[in-house]
Amino acid sequence: MDAIVLAGGFATRLWPITRNRPKMFLPIGETTVIDRIFRELEDDDRIDDVYVSTNEEFADVFGKHLEESPFEKPQLSVEEAREEDEKFGVVGALGELVEREGIDSDTLVIAGDNLISFSLSDFIDTFEDNGATTIAAYDVGSLERATQYGVIDVEDDRVIDFEEKPEDPPSTLVSIACYAFPASAVGLFETYLSGENNPDEPGWFIQWLLERSPVYAYSFEDAWFDIGTPDAYLDTVEWYLDGGTLVHPSATVENSDLGQNVHIMEGAEVIDASLERAVVFPNARVKDCRIYSSIIDENTELEEVNLSEAQIGAHTSLAQSQSPPAEWVWEQNRDSE
């Protein structure tokens, strides 16, 4: 069995934090989102090859990351897109990867920016028991939120209906970006893409596949985070820290009030400051500041500023008398894609 880890997005909604780094490398505690996935795939003997599907813009970054990682299975498979408007869509990229790498076996497909609480090995067990396409399903608990995803209807764990991003969803049970396809279904990507079908979200392929072969749902509870926005990233950190703080041993914290869910990374300095629900990246310096629900990127210097729901880009210097440069400070309610 092979695995494909989707890592081709440009994460513009997380800019400037992800302007020069893939969002999959955002730290969650002492590891990253994508490394959590790599670890599970590395430890499951049923997984042979792991293809990391990314774009040309971040290919070198991923290559360096994999060279320095302890994982042996992951290998890059690069799509040609260098900008958001050049992307083929997820299904289009999957189809090209399958053809490019000659994949003809059972295949696990998972988004590299999703934090999931279930075991991928348990998910593969269920797929093998079903002997058919299996998709992970989560109850988002809100009809409004369900409109953003593929909504499914299930009877005895078998999916009987699937609708991608419906305006009026019939339920709150949605498909997340974790799928296991038998080899026969992998071979249908080419058929799907040769017709006039939507090449974007995988849900469109699942909706099409339902008319041709059985699809089962693997429902789970507890945690699932789709890290696509600053707020979603901070929610993920909050889940991991569970109200606590994480301070790297090399960081300096003096005369400061660290509230709940604060992560301060290597070499950072926090002096005479108050922080809550905040992430401070390596070698940043925060002095005489009040920071809430914000992300401070690496090598940034802040002094005597109060920030709420802001993202400060790397190598920024900001003091009380200065206005934040528009290209470096983005508010969380920004309507950017």
C-alpha positions in Angstrom: 0.0 0.0 0.0 1.2 3.5 -0.8 0.4 6.9 0.7 0.1 10.4 -0.7 0.4 13.3 1.6 -1.1 16.4 0.1 1.1 19.5 0.6 0.6 21.6 -2.4 -1.3 24.6 -1.1 0.1 28.1 -0.8 -1.8 29.0 2.4 -2.4 32.6 1.5 -4.9 33.0 4.3 -2.0 32.4 6.8 0.3 35.0 5.2 2.7 36.5 6.2 3.4 33.5 8.5 3.3 31.1 5.6 4.7 33.5 2.9 8.0 31.6 2.8 7.2 28.4 4.6 4.6 25.6 4.0 1.8 25.7 6.6 2.5 22.0 7.1 5.7 23.1 8.9 3.9 25.1 11.5 4.9 23.8 14.9 2.4 22.0 17.1 4.3 21.6 20.3 7.7 20.1 19.6 6.9 18.7 16.2 5.1 19.9 13.1 1.7 19.0 11.6 3.1 17.0 8.7 5.8 15.2 10.8 3.0 13.8 13.0 1.6 12.1 9.8 5.1 11.0 8.6 5.7 9.3 11.9 2.5 7.2 11.7 3.1 6.2 8.1 6.8 5.4 8.9 5.7 3.1 11.7 3.0 1.2 9.7 4.6 -1.7 7.9 1.8 -1.9 5.4 2.8 1.5 3.9 5.6 1.1 1.3 6.1 4.5 -0.3 5.0 7.9 0.9 4.7 10.5 -1.9 4.7 14.1 -0.7 2.7 16.1 -3.3 3.9 19.7 -3.3 4.4 22.6 -5.7 7.5 24.0 -7.3 7.5 27.0 -5.0 8.1 24.9 -1.9 9.9 21.9 -3.4 13.4 22.9 -2.2 12.0 23.6 1.3 10.4 20.2 1.5 13.5 18.5 0.0 15.7 20.0 2.8 13.2 19.1 5.4 13.0 15.4 4.3 16.8 15.2 4.1 17.1 16.3 7.7 14.2 14.2 9.0 14.5 10.7 10.5 11.9 9.3 8.1 12.9 7.0 5.2 9.6 6.5 3.3 8.7 10.1 2.2 9.8 11.2 -1.2 8.9 14.4 -3.1 6.5 14.4 -6.1 6.4 17.9 -7.4 3.6 19.5 -9.4 4.4 22.4 -11.8 2.4 25.1 -10.1 4.4 28.1 -8.7 1.4 30.3 -7.9 -2.1 29.7 -6.5 -3.8 30.4 -9.9 -1.7 27.8 -11.6 -2.8 24.9 -9.4 -4.5 21.9 -11.0 -7.0 21.3 -8.2 -6.5 18.5 -5.7 -8.0 15.8 -7.8 -6.1 17.0 -10.8 -2.9 17.0 -8.9 -3.7 13.5 -7.6 -4.4 12.2 -11.1 -1.1 13.6 -12.3 0.8 12.2 -9.4 -0.7 8.7 -9.9 0.4 8.8 -13.5 3.8 10.4 -12.9 4.7 7.8 -10.2 3.0 4.8 -11.7 0.9 4.1 -8.7 -1.3 1.1 -9.2 -1.8 -0.2 -5.6 -4.1 0.5 -2.7 -3.5 4.1 -1.7 -4.0 6.3 1.4 -4.5 10.0 0.7 -4.2 12.5 3.5 -3.9 16.3 3.8 -0.6 17.3 5.3 -2.2 20.3 7.1 -4.8 18.3 9.1 -4.3 17.3 12.7 -6.3 14.3 13.5 -6.8 12.5 16.7 -7.4 9.0 15.4 -4.7 6.4 14.5 -3.9 6.1 10.8 -3.2 2.4 11.5 -6.8 2.0 12.8 -8.1 3.8 9.8 -6.2 1.4 7.5 -7.5 -1.6 9.5 -11.1 -0.4 8.8 -10.3 0.1 5.1 -9.0 -3.5 4.9 -12.0 -4.8 6.6 -14.3 -2.9 4.3 -12.4 -3.9 1.2 -13.6 -0.7 -0.5 -13.0 3.1 -0.5 -13.1 4.4 3.0 -13.2 8.0 4.0 -12.8 9.6 7.5 -15.9 11.4 8.7 -16.3 13.9 11.5 -19.4 15.6 13.0 -18.7 19.4 12.9 -21.8 20.0 15.0 -23.0 23.0 12.9 -25.0 23.1 9.7 -23.4 26.4 8.8 -19.9 25.0 9.2 -20.9 21.9 7.3 -21.5 24.0 4.2 -17.7 24.3 3.9 -17.1 20.6 3.5 -18.4 17.5 1.8 -21.5 16.3 3.7 -22.3 12.6 3.9 -25.3 10.4 4.7 -24.4 7.0 6.2 -26.3 3.8 6.8 -24.4 1.0 8.7 -21.1 2.8 8.0 -21.8 2.8 4.2 -22.0 6.2 2.5 -25.3 6.4 0.6 -25.1 10.1 -0.3 -22.4 12.7 -0.6 -22.7 16.3 -1.5 -19.7 18.7 -1.8 -20.3 22.0 0.0 -24.1 22.1 -0.1 -25.9 25.3 0.6 -28.5 23.5 2.7 -26.7 20.5 4.2 -28.9 17.6 5.4 -26.5 16.8 8.3 -23.4 17.9 10.1 -21.3 14.8 9.3 -18.6 15.7 6.9 -15.8 14.1 5.0 -12.3 15.2 6.0 -9.2 15.0 3.8 -8.3 11.4 4.7 -9.2 8.7 2.2 -8.2 5.1 1.5 -8.7 3.9 -2.1 -8.4 0.3 -3.4 -6.2 0.0 -6.5 -9.4 -0.3 -8.6 -10.5 3.2 -7.5 -7.0 4.7 -8.0 -7.3 3.6 -11.6 -10.4 5.7 -12.0 -8.7 9.0 -11.5 -7.8 9.1 -15.2 -11.4 8.2 -16.2 -12.8 10.9 -13.9 -10.4 13.6 -15.2 -10.9 12.7 -18.8 -14.6 13.8 -18.5 -16.1 17.1 -17.7 -15.7 16.7 -14.0 -14.5 19.1 -11.3 -10.8 18.7 -10.7 -10.7 20.6 -7.4 -11.8 19.1 -4.1 -11.6 15.3 -3.7 -15.2 15.3 -2.6 -16.3 15.7 -6.2 -14.5 12.5 -7.0 -16.1 10.7 -4.1 -19.5 11.9 -5.2 -18.8 10.6 -8.7 -17.3 7.3 -7.3 -20.4 6.5 -5.3 -22.3 5.7 -8.4 -19.7 3.2 -9.4 -18.5 1.4 -6.3 -19.1 1.2 -2.6 -17.8 3.8 -0.2 -17.6 3.5 3.6 -17.2 6.0 6.4 -14.8 5.8 9.3 -16.4 8.1 11.9 -14.3 9.5 14.7 -14.7 11.9 17.6 -12.3 14.0 19.7 -10.0 16.3 17.7 -9.7 17.4 14.1 -8.2 20.7 13.0 -8.0 21.9 9.4 -5.2 24.4 9.7 -6.1 26.9 7.0 -6.4 30.2 8.9 -4.5 31.8 11.8 -7.4 31.2 14.1 -7.5 27.5 13.2 -3.7 27.3 13.8 -4.1 28.9 17.3 -7.0 26.5 18.0 -4.7 23.6 17.2 -2.0 24.9 19.5 -4.6 25.5 22.2 -5.8 21.9 21.9 -2.2 20.6 22.2 -1.2 22.8 25.1 -4.6 22.3 26.9 -4.4 25.6 28.8 -0.7 25.3 29.6 2.5 26.9 28.2 5.5 25.6 26.3 8.8 27.5 26.7 11.9 26.3 24.9 14.9 25.9 27.3 16.9 28.4 25.3 14.2 31.0 25.4 14.3 33.9 27.9 11.2 34.9 29.9 11.7 37.8 32.4 9.1 39.6 34.5 6.3 38.4 32.2 2.8 37.1 32.6 2.2 34.0 30.4 -1.4 33.1 30.3 -3.0 30.1 28.8 -1.9 28.4 25.6 1.4 30.2 24.9 4.2 28.7 23.0 7.6 30.4 23.0 10.3 28.9 20.8 14.0 28.5 20.7 16.0 31.7 21.3 13.0 33.9 21.8 13.0 36.7 24.4 9.9 37.8 26.3 10.6 40.6 28.7 8.1 42.7 30.8 5.2 41.4 28.6 1.8 39.7 28.9 0.9 37.0 26.5 -2.2 34.7 26.1 -3.1 32.4 23.3 0.0 33.3 21.4 2.9 31.7 19.5 6.3 33.3 19.4 8.7 31.9 16.8 12.5 31.4 17.2 14.7 34.4 18.0 11.8 36.9 18.2 12.1 39.6 20.9 9.0 40.8 22.7 9.4 43.6 25.3 6.8 45.7 27.1 4.0 44.3 25.0 0.5 42.9 25.5 -0.1 40.1 23.0 -3.4 38.2 22.6 -4.4 35.6 20.1 -1.5 36.4 17.8 1.4 34.8 15.9 4.8 36.4 16.1 7.2 35.1 13.4 11.0 34.6 13.8 13.6 37.3 14.2 10.9 39.9 14.9 11.4 42.7 17.4 8.3 44.2 19.2 8.5 46.9 21.8 5.7 48.7 23.7 2.9 47.5 21.4 -0.5 45.9 22.1 -1.6 43.3 19.6 -4.8 41.3 19.3 -5.6 38.8 16.6 -2.6 39.8 14.5 0.1 38.0 12.5 3.5 39.6 12.5 5.8 38.5 9.7 9.5 37.5 10.1 12.3 40.1 10.5 9.8 42.9 11.4 10.7 45.7 13.8 7.7 47.4 15.4 7.6 49.9 18.3 4.9 52.0 19.8 5.6 55.0 17.6 5.3 53.0 14.4 2.3 51.9 12.4 2.5 48.1 11.4 3.5 47.7 7.8 0.5 46.5 5.9 2.5 43.7 4.2 3.6 42.2 7.6 0.5 42.5 9.9 -2.7 40.8 8.8 -5.8 40.8 10.8 -7.6 37.5 11.3 -10.9 38.7 9.9 -9.1 39.5 6.6 -11.1 38.1 3.6 -8.0 36.8 1.8 -7.9 33.4 0.2 
